[in-house]
Amino acid sequence: MKLSRALPLAAVAVGLLATTACGATEASGSTSAEASGAPAYCADGPIKFGIEPFEDPAKLEPAYGVLADAMERELGCEVEVQVVEDYSAEVLAMRNGKLDLGQFGPVGYVFASEQAGAEPLASFGTADGKLSTYTAGIWVPKDSDIKSVDDLRGKDLALGGVGSTSGDVLPRYALKTAGIPEAELNINYAGGHPEAMLALVNGTVDAAQINTQTLATATAEGTFNPEDFRQVWTSEPIPNDPITVRPDADPELKKAVKDALLNLPKEDIEQVGKFLDVDPAGPLLEVTKETYKPLFDLASEMGLTEKDI
């Protein structure tokens, strides 16, 4: 298993191209997958697995390292994890064939499906065997005069990052539903979910988006005390992130990855699950495009295009 820190898009592309070239060289030599007894789908080098930057890469890397190690044991070939720079970088990388697998946020998956043909395989289950969900939210200080979304006019609102389901699209949908033009408040993109929360904690904004995933992590770490703040809006439940495969991948690889994911012990999923507000974790569960239909509908209603991620 290999791990790579988040890089600018150009560097991601170059690095993955280099990895692919190296894998091809090894596959053509005496250490080919066939010669070593590894499955044929390992012959082109490591399976490249992209992860959206929904949390600090320094925290995500060890968690996904455990998941990748477990996948390697099941698949019989190396899995290389890449925490990408942003949502659009991951979609572009899969479209250009630089990623074999990708975990996308729900709205990110909409665009990965439309632009890259990403096929969903599995998502995160709860301990009782149900597909996990999370919610978006808007929070304010406990003593704030903001009581609802309507009171956000003229205020500073921190959002996570462009293209994020809970950190961008759904809070903006809440404004639209309330009939509040975005020009009537100051929207600040903080650069990520933890950064938006930090802006609220530091008092540099009047309100901030905080989803239940970030809330659970920060509360456990002691960096956020919910008793000092109030939630003035929450979304409907959102199906958790799908793990997807590129459409032109070897059919045997698709089947093997899906089987591996659905059979991983919960112990190999727990660290990732905690970042996704799935604690205690259950097994990964099969998902399809239909699972995320509400997100396709949301993207259509909001008039989102690839420029919005």
C-alpha positions, 0 to 999 in steps of 0.5 A: 500500500502506498500513500500520497499527500494532496498535491496540485492537480498538475502534480497529481496527473504527472505523479499518476502518469509516472506510476502507470508507466512504472507499473507497465514496465514492471508488468512487461518484465520477469516480475509480471503479475502472471509470473508472480501468481498475482491476478491478471488485473494487477499487471498494470501496476498499483490500483490507484484509489483517489480520496476526496479531501473531506478532512485534513489529509494527515488524518485521512492517510492513516485511516485509508492506509488501514482500508487499503492494506485490507483491500490488498490482502483481498485483491492480491495486488498493491493499492495506492491511495491518493488524497487529491487536492479538491473535488474537481481534481478527483473527477478529472483524474478519473475521467483521464484514467489516472484513478481506478477507484475513487471515493466521492462526496455525494454531489461529487459523485453526480459529476463523476458519474456524468463526466467520468462514468464512475460506477458506484460499488459500495458505501459505509454501513452502520452496525445494524446493517443499514446504509449510513447517512449524515446531515449538513448544518448551519451553526451560530454562537449560542448567544447569536441573534440568528435564529433561522436561515432567514436571519442570515441576510447581511451576515458572514457565512463560512462554507467548506469548499466549492463542490462539497455536498454538505459544505457548499451545495446544501447550505446554498440550497437552504438559502434558495429555499428560504428565498434569500439571494446569495448576494444578500449575505457574505459567503466565505469559502474557508477551504474545508470543513474543519476550516469553516468550523474554526472560523466560527470558533474564532469568531471571524464569521457569524455562522458556519456550515458544520456537518455531522461528520465534522461535528463528531470528529471535532467533538471527540477531539475536544476542538469544538464544544456544541454547548457553546453554539446552536444549529439553526438549520439542518438538511435531510439525511444524505447517503454517505460517500460511494466508493466507485470504479472507472467504467473502462476498468477490467471487468474482473477488477470491478468484480474483485474490488466489489467483492473485496469491499463488501467482505472487509471486516469492520475492524478495517473500516472503523478508522475511515468510518469515524470521519464519516460519522459512522461509529460503530462501523458496520460492513460496507454495503452495495450501492447503485446510481439509484441510491444517489438519485436525490443528489442528481435531482438536487444538482439539477434543481440548483443548476449545477455544472462542472464549474461548480465543483 
